[in-house]
Amino acid sequence: MRDNTVKTLVIIPCYNEEENILAVVRRLQDTCPEADYLVVNDCSTDRSREILSAAGCRYLDLPVNLGIGGAVQSGYRYAMENGYDVTVQMDGDGQHDPAYLAAVVAPVADGTLDMAIGSRFITHEGFQTSFMRRLGINFLSGLIRLLTGCRVRDVTSGYRACNKAMTAYFARHYAEDYPEPEAIICALTEGFKVGEVPVVMQERQGGVSSIRALSSVYYMVKVSLSLVIYRLSRSRKGGKR
């Protein structure tokens, strides 16, 4: 990142990432030392908290498990209360390369976008996830386009940057469970500018993903219904932010 005048916070949600979290923090520090970070430990049942504490990492230890949405929202609240210009989400599993942090932040810092999403589906380089998950992502992408008229390819990407206005909105309103697609439709429906920038992602470096094969159907049904219900509810209210 080149512009040191942009006060940036990287939120790293963490739930049972003892195999990855310290490497993620160290890599971020080595690559982007000018960016602040906050690990949000969502009541991990493994050694994540002990590892963060022993290494002197900056972390927020939640008193109860809030899920990924609550953990990320806690980070947005921290960013808003501490006056950050740009807030970045970065997963704690090692998939998001901090070498692309500047690229994700740039269109937000210069005012082009309110939220920039790091997308693996623009250049199709690096880890592209499984075939079945890509089908699900394409379906959700099409649904969001149908509901909003805007195309976002990588709707489940957790690598994204937000400006102050978007951060303040998410600090007050953020979806639970698997919130990435819901956050996109909320932003678009509320009149925020959302776009994508190309990034290269890696496979999870250790541990197990929270989305298993058996939960994929539940995930698709839940998220699809949530997107439709939210869009209909906002249409009836007839207003934006």
N, C-alpha and C positions, 0 to 999 in steps of 0.2 A: 504494500500500500504506500502511495507516494505522498498523499496530502495529509500532513500531520495536524492540520487545522480541523479535520473531521473527527470528532470524538466518537469512537466506535466501540461497541460492546458485543462480544461474541457469547451467545447463550449456548451452553452445552448441556442438554438434559441427560441425566444419568440414572439408569435403573439396572443394577446388576451388570456393570461393565468393568469388573475388576481386571479382566484380561486386556482391556483396551484403553481405559480412561486416562491413565498417566501418559501413555504414548501419544494420545490425541492432544493433550494439553502441551506436552513438550514440543511436539511438532508445530503446533500453532505458535508457541512462543519463539521458536527458532525461525519460523518463516515470517511471522508478522509481529515482531516485538512491540510495535507501537500500538497495537490493538489490545484493549482490556478484554478480559474474559470472566465468565461466571459459570461454574459447574453447578447445576441444580440437581442435588442428590435426592431422588424421589423415594426415600425410605428403602434403599437397596438392602437386600437380605444377605448379600455376599460381603466381600471385604472392600467394596468401593470407598466407603466413607473412611475407613482406616488408612487406605492407600492415599487418598487425597489429603488427609490430615498429616500423615507422616511426611509427605512430600512438600508440605507448605503451600498447597494449591488454594486458590480462591474459590470457595464453594459455599452454597446455600444448602443447609440441611433441613429438608421439609419435615415437620413433625408427624404428618400422616401421608400416606400414599395418595397422590392426586391423579396419577396417570400422566401420560405424555402431554396432554393438553394443559392440565393444571401446572405441570412443571415448567413448560414453556411460558405460560402466562405469568407465572411468578417471575421469570426472567424479564419479561416485558415490563412488569410493574417496577422492578428494580431499575431498569433502564430509564423509564419515564421519571421516576423519582430522583434519579441522579443526573438528569440532563444530558443524556447521550444523543448525538445527532443521528447516528445510524445504529440499528440493532440487527445483528446477524444470528440466525439459527445455524447450528452445526451439530450433527449427530455425534454421539459419544462412542460409536462403534468403529470409527476409523475409515468410513467410506468417503467422507468429504475431505478433499485435499485443500489445505489452507493456501496452497500456491494459487488457487483461483479466487481467493477472498477479495483481492483488489478488483477483479473483473466483476464480481457479484455486487460489490459496494458501489462501483463507479456510476452506473445510471441512477442510483438513488442519491448519491452525494451531489451529482450535478443537476438534480431536479427533473430528470427525464421521467423517472418512475417513482411511485410511492413504494412499490414492492418489486424487487428483482429476484427471480427464481433461477437457481443454478440447474440447468437442464442437461441431462445426458443424451437427449434425443434430438439435438440439433446437428451435431457432428457425428453422432453415433460412435464415439470413441470410448474406450475403457469398458468397465463392467456395465452391462445393459440389463441386468436382472433376468429372471427366468422367463421362458416363453409365456407361461400362464399368467404371470404377474404383468407382463407387458400387455396381454390381452385386456386384463382388468384396468390397467392404466389408460389404455386407448379408449375403453368404454367410458370411463369417468371423464376423460378429456372431451369426448364427444358430447356427453351429457352436459358438461359445463358450457360448452359452446352453444348447445341447443338452448340452454336456459339464459345465457347472458349475451350471446353473439360474439364472444371473445374466445380465441383459441389459445389454450395453454397445453403444451405437450406433456411435460413431466409434472403432472398434478400431485404426485405423491412425494416429490422431492422435498426433503426437510432442510435443504441448503438454500437459504433465502435471506435477503437483506430488506430492511424496512426503514423509512424515514421517521421523523418525530411524530407526524400525524398518524401514520399507520401504527407505530408503536403504542401511542396513546389509545388508539381504538382497540388494539389487541389486549392491552392491559385491562380493559373493561369488558371486552367481549371476545372469548376464544372457545372453540369447540373442545369437547372432551374426546377421549379414546384415540382415534386416528385422525387428527384434525387438519392435516395438510390440504386435502381437497375442499373441506368446508371453509377453511380460512380464505381460500382463493375466491370462492363464490361470494363470501361475505364482503371481501374487499371490492370485487367488481360491482356487486349490487349497490354498495354504498358510494360508488363513484370514484374509487381510488384507481390510479393507473398501475396496472400489473403487466409485467413482461418477463421474458426469459433471456438468459445469457448462457452460452455454451460452457460446460465444465466436463471434466473427466472424473468419474467416480471409480472407486475400488470396491472389491468385495469386502464384506464384513471381516475384520481382522481377527475376531475371536468371539466366543460366546454364541448365543442363539437369538435369532430375530424374534420379536414379539408377535409377528404375523406368521402363524403356522399354516400348513395346508388345510387342516380341518377348520380353521377360523376364516379362511379366505371367502367362503360363501357368505358367512355372517357379515364380514367386513364389507363386501360389495353391496349387500342388501341394505345394511345400516347406512352406509355413506350415501348411496343413491337416494334413499328415502329422505335423508337429512337434507341433501342438496335441493331436491324438489320441494320439500316442505318449506325450507327457508326461503326459496325464491317466491313461492306462492304467498307466503306471509308478508314479504316485503312489498310484493305487488299490491296487496290489499291495503297496506299502510300508505302506499303511494308517495313515498318520499325517500330522499337520500340524506346523508349526513349534513 
